[in-house]
Amino acid sequence: MFDTAYKFVCEYKDLGEKYILSAKVHYDEKSPHMHLLFLPVVHTVDKKGNPIDKLACSEFWKAKDSYRQLQNAFFEYMVSNGFELQRGLPKEETDRVHYTLKEYKNITSYEQTKETLKNIKLELPDVPNITDININRLSKKRDEKILEEIIKPKDDLIQNLYQDNMDLHNELSRQTKVIEEAEKYQKERYRIMNDNANLHNEVEQIKAEYKQKEFDVEWKYKSKIKGLEKENSRLNEIIDKFYETIDKFIHWICKKFDMGAEDNLIRDFQKENNTFLDAEKQLKWQKKKDCFQKRHNNAKIK
C-alpha cells in the first residue's frame, strides 16, 4: 500500500521521483502511516520558451481547493489499484466546524483537564461485606432482605460509577494525547515550512548567481565576437588594398619595361611559379595538391 501511495505522489502533477525528499513508514501509533516530504516543483518554460523545473509552492497549490483535489486524486488512484478506501464527506455536507489548535484547547479545557488527570485517583470505594454482619443476630429472611434491597443495589451503583469514571478518565487521556500529538505535528509543520523557506531562498540565490554568471559569459563572448568582427573587417581592408597594389605594380612593370599585355605577364608568372595571384584559387590549388600527395604516400606505404 505504501509503495502505491509513494508512486502516486511521484506521478501527481508529473512531479517526478527526484523531488521526493524522504518517505518513512512509522509504527508509533495504532495504525502504521507514512510521512512523505517532497518539493513543490512545477514544470514550465522560461522567457525564451525553454522547458524548466521551477520550485514554486504557490503555483503547485494554486487552486483554493488544492488539498481536496489531492485527496480526491489519491482516493481514486488507490481504489483503482485495488485498495478499499472510504472517502470522507466534504464539510459542506457534514456542516462540521474545523477548529484551530488554540480553539480546540479552549473548548476541551485542555490545561484544566491535564491538571485533573495528574491529581485524579481511581479507587474503588469500600463495599460492605455481608459476612461482616453478625449472622447470629439476624434472621435468614432479614439477611436476604438487606442483601437484595440495600447492599446489592449500592454495590451495583458503585461499580457503575467506577466504570463511568474509568471511561471518563480514558476519554480525557485520549483527548490530551490528541492535543499533544497535534502540538508535535504543528511544531514539525513550522519546522518544515521554515526549511522550505530557507530552501526557497537558497534556490533564488543560486538562480541569481547563475543569471550573473550567464550575463558575464554572454558579455565576454559578445565582446570577443565584436573584437573578431573588427579584426576581420580590418583584414579584409588589408587584402583589398593588397590586391589593388598588386594590380598597380603589374601595370607599372609592364609599362616600365615595355613587356606587353598584363594578362600574359600574370599567366606566365603563375605557370612558372605554380602560384596564383588570387588567394582563394591558390588555397584551393594547395588543398588539392596536399590531398594528392597524401594519397600518393599512402599508396607507396601499401
N, C-alpha and C positions, 0 to 999 in steps of 0.2 A: 504493500500500500504506500509506504513512504517513498519507494523508488518511483512509483507512478506519480505521486504528488510532486516529487523533485523534478521529474520530466515535464510536468505541467508548467512549473514556474520557468523552466528553461525555454519553453515554447511560447509562453504568454507574451503577446505583443512582439513576437520574434526576438525576445530578449537575448538569448544565447547563453550557453553554459559558462562562458568565460567571465561573465559578470556576476556569477554566484560567488559570494564571499565565503559562506560556510553553511552547512546543513547538518545539524546534530540531533539525534533522537534522544529524548530524555525519558527516564523512568522514575523520576522523583515524585510523581503523582499517581493517582489511581489508574488513569488512562495514559498509556505511552503517547508522546506527542513530539513533533519535530520543530525545532527553532531554525528557521531559514532566513539568512540575510543576503540581500542582493543589491546591486547598484541600479538605480532607475535610469537606464540608458535608452535613448530613443535613436532610431536610425533615420537620418535625414540627409540633406545636402547642404553644402556651403554656398557662399555667394557666387562661386564660379560654377556651381552645378555638380561638384564632385561629391560622391557619397561619403558621409562621415558618421561616426558614432558619437553622440553628444550626451553628457551627463546632465540631465535636466529633470529634477523631481517634479517641478510644476507642470511640465509637459506630459510626463509619464502618467501623472494623476490629474489630468486636465479637467475631466468631467466632474461635475458635482457629486455624481453617484459612482465614482471610480471604484470605491471599495465594494459596492454592491455588484458592479459589473464583474469584479474579480471573483467574488463569492459565487455568483451565478455561473461564471465560466468554469470555476473549479468544480462545482457540483455536477455540471453537465459532463465535464471531462472524466471525472472519477466514475460516474454512473455508466458512461459509455465504455469504460474499461472493466466493467463487471463488478464494481463495488456498490453495496447497498447503502446509500446515504439518504438522510432526510434533510430537505432544505427548509430552513426556518421561514416563518411568515414575516413580511415587512411590517414595520411599526405602524404603517397606515391602516393595516388590517387589525392589528392586535391592540392599538391605542396604548402601547407601552411607552412609559416615560424613561428616557435614559438619563441617569444622574451622573454628575461628576463625582470624583472620589470624595471631595470635601462635602458635597451634599449628602452622599450616602453615609458618611461618618456621622453627620448631624442627625439623619433620620434614625439610624440604628443606635445612637448614643454610644458610639464606639469606645470612647475613653472611659465612660462610666461602666460599660459592660466589661471592659478589660480589668478594671479595678475590682469589680464584683467577683469575677472569676478567680482572682488572686485570693480573695478572702473567704469565698464560699466553702463550706464544709458539708459534704453529703454524708450524713449519719442517719441511720435508721433508728427512730425512737424506740425506747424500750416498750415492749408489748407484754402486758401481764400474762403470766403463765398460769393456766388453770390448776397445775399441780401445786402451785404455791398456796392455794386456798385449802384451808383445813377441811378435808372431806368429811371427817368425823362429825363436824359441827353442822354440815349441810346435808340435806336430804338429796337423793339422786334426782328427784324431779326439779328441785330448786337449782341444783348444779347444772343440769341441762339447760334450764331457762336462762341462767346467767351466761352460759357459753354461747347460746344461739342469739340472744337478744342484746347482749352488751359487748362481750369480748370479741366475738367473731366479726360483727359489723365494724367495730372500731379497728380491728386488725386489718380488715379489707380496705377500709378508708385510708389507713396509714400506708398500706402497701401501694394503693393507687396514687396517693400524694407523692410518695417516694419515687414512683415510676415517672410521674409527671415532672418532678424535679430533675430527674436524670435526663429526660428528654429535653427539657429546657436548657439544662447545662450543656448537653451535646450540641444543641442548636446554636447557643451562644458561642461555644468553642468553634463551631464551623464558621460562623459569621466573622469572628475575629481572624480566623485563618484566611478567609476570603479577602479581607481588607489588607492583611499583611502581605498576601500574595500580590494584590493589586498595587500596593506601595512598592513592592520589589520590582514588578514589571514596569511601573511608572518610572522608577529610577533608571531601569535598563533602557527604557524608551528615550529618556532625556540624554542618556549617555550615547545611544546610537545616533540621535539627532545631532548631538554635538560633534560626534565623529564624522557624520555625514557633511556637516557644515565645514569642518576642517578639511575634509577630503575635497569638497567643492572648491574651497579657497586654493588648495594646492593645485587642482586641475586648472583653475583660472590663471594661477601664477605660471604654470607650465605653458599654457596657451599663449600668455603674454610674452614669455621668453621665446617661445617658438616663433611668434609673429615678428619679434625684434630680430631674431637670427635670420628669418626668412627675408626680412627687409634688408638687412646688412648684406646678405649673399646676393640678393637681387640687385642692390645698388652697386656692389662690387663688380658683378658681371656686366651690368649695363655700362658702367664706367670703362671697363676693359673693352667691351664691344665698340663703344664710341671711339676709344683710342685707336683700335684696329681699323675702324672705318676711316678715321682721319689719316692714318698711316697709309692705307690702301689708296686713298684719294691722292695722297702725295706721290706714291709710287707710280700711279697712272699718269700723273702730270710729267714725271721724270721720263717715263717710257715714251710718251708722246713727243716730248721735247727731243729725246734721243733720236727718234725716227726722223723728225724734222731736220735735225742737224746732219744726220747721215745723208739724207736726200740732197741737202745743200752742198755737202762735202763732195759727193759723187759728181754733182753738176759742175762744181768748181774744178775738180780734177780733169774732167773731160774737156772743159773749156780751156783750162790752163795748158794742157799738153796736147790739145787738138787730137783727142783719141776717138772721135766718132760718137756714135749713139750711146746713151747712158744704159739702155737696156742690155746692149751687148756686153758692156763692161760688167754689169751686175751678173749676167748669166755666166760669163767666163770665170768670175770670182767664185761663184757658188759651185761651179763644176770642178774647178781646180782644187778648192779647199774643202769640198764636202760640207759647206756651211751656208745656211740660208740667212739672209738679212732679216727676214720675217721670223721673229722669235717663236711664234706659235708653230710655224712649219718646221723650224729647227727642233723644237721639243718633240713633235710627233715623229720626225725622222729619227731622232736619237732613241726614242722609245722602241720603234720598230727594229732598229739596229741592235739594241740591247736584248730584245726578245729573240731575235735570230741567233745572236751569239750564244745565248743561254741554251737554246735547243741544239745548237751545233756542239756545245760542250757536253751536254747530256748524251748525245748520240756517240761521241767519242768514248765516253766512260763505259757505255753498254758494250 
